[in-house]
Amino acid sequence: MNKNRRKRNCPFTAAGIIYIDFKDEKLLKKYLTEQGKIIPRHTSGASAKMQKQLTRAVTRARHLALLPYVAGYSR
């Protein structure tokens, strides 16, 4: 294991975000892939608490049709 590995900081905590609002589409779209999937925690660097809030916010925004379930669907 590498001892010189730097600890990753949560981008939400660093920005001073306490609660992730499901109505903030700009913020939520940053954490979605081109296909519409939520970026995993090890990639985004979010803490466990904030990743759970992010998942809940994206799900709520999808239910209200603020975000798509699937971004580009072609058959």
C-alpha positions as CSV (number, residue, x, y, z in Angstrom):
1,M,0.0,0.0,0.0
2,N,1.3,3.4,-0.9
3,K,2.0,5.5,2.2
4,N,2.3,8.8,0.3
5,R,-1.3,8.6,-1.0
6,R,-3.1,11.9,-0.4
7,K,-6.5,11.8,1.3
8,R,-9.3,12.8,-1.0
9,N,-11.6,15.6,0.2
10,C,-15.3,15.6,-0.4
11,P,-16.2,18.2,-3.1
12,F,-19.5,19.0,-1.4
13,T,-17.9,19.6,2.0
14,A,-15.1,21.7,0.5
15,A,-17.8,23.9,-1.2
16,G,-19.7,24.3,2.0
17,I,-22.7,22.3,0.8
18,I,-24.6,20.8,3.8
19,Y,-27.7,19.6,1.9
20,I,-27.9,18.5,-1.8
21,D,-31.1,19.9,-3.2
22,F,-32.9,17.9,-5.8
23,K,-34.0,21.1,-7.6
24,D,-30.4,22.1,-8.4
25,E,-30.1,20.6,-11.8
26,K,-26.7,22.1,-12.7
27,L,-25.1,20.5,-9.7
28,L,-26.8,17.1,-10.2
29,K,-25.9,16.9,-13.9
30,K,-22.2,17.2,-13.0
31,Y,-22.4,13.9,-11.2
32,L,-24.1,12.0,-14.0
33,T,-22.4,10.2,-16.9
34,E,-23.4,10.8,-20.6
35,Q,-25.7,7.7,-20.3
36,G,-27.5,9.2,-17.2
37,K,-25.8,7.0,-14.6
38,I,-24.7,8.4,-11.2
39,I,-20.9,8.7,-10.9
40,P,-19.7,6.3,-8.2
41,R,-18.2,7.5,-4.9
42,H,-14.6,6.4,-5.6
43,T,-14.6,8.5,-8.8
44,S,-16.5,11.6,-7.5
45,G,-14.6,11.7,-4.2
46,A,-17.8,12.3,-2.2
47,S,-18.1,11.2,1.4
48,A,-20.5,8.3,2.1
49,K,-23.0,10.7,3.6
50,M,-23.0,13.1,0.7
51,Q,-23.0,10.3,-1.9
52,K,-26.2,9.0,-0.3
53,Q,-27.7,12.5,-0.4
54,L,-26.7,12.8,-4.1
55,T,-28.3,9.5,-5.0
56,R,-31.5,10.5,-3.2
57,A,-31.5,13.9,-4.9
58,V,-31.0,12.4,-8.4
59,T,-33.8,9.9,-7.8
60,R,-36.2,12.6,-6.6
61,A,-35.3,14.8,-9.6
62,R,-35.9,11.9,-12.0
63,H,-39.3,11.2,-10.5
64,L,-40.3,14.9,-11.0
65,A,-38.9,14.7,-14.6
66,L,-36.1,17.3,-13.9
67,L,-33.5,14.8,-14.9
68,P,-33.8,12.0,-17.5
69,Y,-33.6,8.3,-16.5
70,V,-31.6,7.5,-19.6
71,A,-29.9,10.4,-21.5
72,G,-29.7,9.3,-25.1
73,Y,-31.8,6.3,-26.1
74,S,-31.6,5.1,-29.6
75,R,-32.3,1.6,-30.9
